[in-house]
Amino acid sequence: MSSIKMNIQHVYNWLPEEDILRQGPTATACNQALYDGSREGSDFLGWVKLPSTITEDQFKEIEDAAVSLRSACKVVVVVGIGGSYLGARAIIDALNNSFDWLQTKRERPVIVYAGNSLSEDYLYELIKYLEDKDFGIINISKSGTTTEPAVAFRLLKDLLEEKVGKSEARNRIIAITDAEKGALRTLATIEKYKTFVIPDDIGGRYSVLTPVGLLPIAVAGFDIRKLVHGAATMEKNTGANVAFEYNLSAIYAVIRNELYKKGKKIEILVNYHPKLHYFAEWWKQLFGESEGKDNKGIFPAAVDFTTDLHSMGQWIQEGERTIFETVISIKEPNYKVVIPHDNQNLDGLNYLEGKRVDEVNKMAELGTRIAHVDGGVPNILIEIPKLDEESLGQLIYFFEKACGISGYLLGVNPFNQPGVEAYKRNMFALLEKPGYEEETRAIKQKLSDLYKG
Ligand SMILES: O=P(O)(O)OC[C@H]1O[C@H](O)[C@H](O)[C@@H](O)[C@@H]1O
């Protein structure tokens, strides 16, 4: 099986190789801390050895649940937000047909998502769409108390029970949550839903290889064993015992931290296949929540090329020089499309006749890389052999491990997200949630001071 590759030659103008190598021992110590739990966040290291420790029974239980949901449903709604949805969506979108929801002869349900916003129109339109569909729900929340998925689930549960009755609804709802805590656990126990547990020691953004990601991915019809196998390969290749020069995650972690120290405050994750859009969304949460704290951290951004070359390309080429790019390149597309001859050649494209579209895409990729490097943007290239389960599994673990090491190199706890609570507190205070009386009084005072006069 081929492995992902990383080309870092286009960072050397900013960061000489010896500067990278000098950080090797520090990065290896950070990696070691992920195994011995000697640094902050040691309660959340369950993801480190997860790929190599998933058992046959665990695979089987997920696959069986997927088969039964698939057989009962034409549509499955994945309810969740942040780490409880982005991993599944990243992999399903990357592997699915780009027009999946338009396919009529289907063997697999359409997957749709809910609980990832508070948009009333979205929920209205979803409910209308589902009214005449055989649908089921995978409800995912680690804490079991997050507002967005809870609101969506309440509505969808009502709809499903109204359509098929309480007893059949029970067969079509699966809950993935904490083993004991939270409102979703209580609800699942009372309603007797099939459940899967999110381990205590795995945070949401590191949970894609638990049932959180694996169940929706299996329901969508993809091979979770290959996905986990890819991740396990990367687990082995990035172990604390692997020398720094060969440890891609450690090298990537060092490069981004050293570039950050040199004023490169924004990292742009680039893809040349729009199917990877949600992979970038997953990556943004992984790095954004892990590193953005203590007034520090690279801002993780993402673009889809060549699409965004026609919108953001100008900024990247000539805007403030505080950015670097990490490109995910797919070596071999899954299908072949050749550019045809045209007798009139009015579009002037006959010079491309007989070439695959991917050859044009690859030249756009190479041309852009050279232009951006010339324009002062360091470039890291990550190449995956194909867009398949194995490669995506490698990529997931590559970034997870890099993120853990990178957070420790930066000197933050990469496994908490205390800042996310600030908006929730204000929202609860404004909504006058019981228990928030003091906060309600304070925020009302603040608002009246702000808008006085
Ligand atoms: O799975 P849940 O507990 O519902 O959390 C879902 C998401 O929301 C939170 O506010 C956190 O910022 C995320 O890290 C988390 O992934």
The ligand as an SDF file (V2000), in Angstrom:
LIG
                    3D

 16 16  0  0  0  0  0  0  0  0999 V2000
  -20.3000   16.4320   20.9590 O   0  0  0  0  0  0  0  0  0  0  0  0
  -20.7650   17.6400   21.6850 P   0  0  0  0  0  0  0  0  0  0  0  0
  -20.5720   17.5500   23.1610 O   0  0  0  0  0  0  0  0  0  0  0  0
  -22.1950   17.9620   21.3140 O   0  0  0  0  0  0  0  0  0  0  0  0
  -19.9000   18.8520   21.2100 O   0  0  0  0  0  0  0  0  0  0  0  0
  -19.8540   19.3120   19.9080 C   0  0  0  0  0  0  0  0  0  0  0  0
  -18.8400   20.4210   19.7350 C   0  0  0  0  0  0  0  0  0  0  0  0
  -19.2490   21.5730   20.4100 O   0  0  0  0  0  0  0  0  0  0  0  0
  -18.4790   22.1670   21.4180 C   0  0  0  0  0  0  0  0  0  0  0  0
  -18.9610   23.4090   21.7510 O   0  0  0  0  0  0  0  0  0  0  0  0
  -16.9860   22.1540   21.2070 C   0  0  0  0  0  0  0  0  0  0  0  0
  -16.4190   23.3780   20.9490 O   0  0  0  0  0  0  0  0  0  0  0  0
  -16.5370   21.1660   20.1830 C   0  0  0  0  0  0  0  0  0  0  0  0
  -15.2260   20.7720   20.5070 O   0  0  0  0  0  0  0  0  0  0  0  0
  -17.4350   19.9830   20.1070 C   0  0  0  0  0  0  0  0  0  0  0  0
  -16.9440   19.0880   19.1500 O   0  0  0  0  0  0  0  0  0  0  0  0
  1  2  2  0
  2  3  1  0
  2  4  1  0
  2  5  1  0
  5  6  1  0
  6  7  1  0
  7  8  1  0
  7 15  1  0
  8  9  1  0
  9 10  1  0
  9 11  1  0
 11 12  1  0
 11 13  1  0
 13 14  1  0
 13 15  1  0
 15 16  1  0
M  END
$$$$
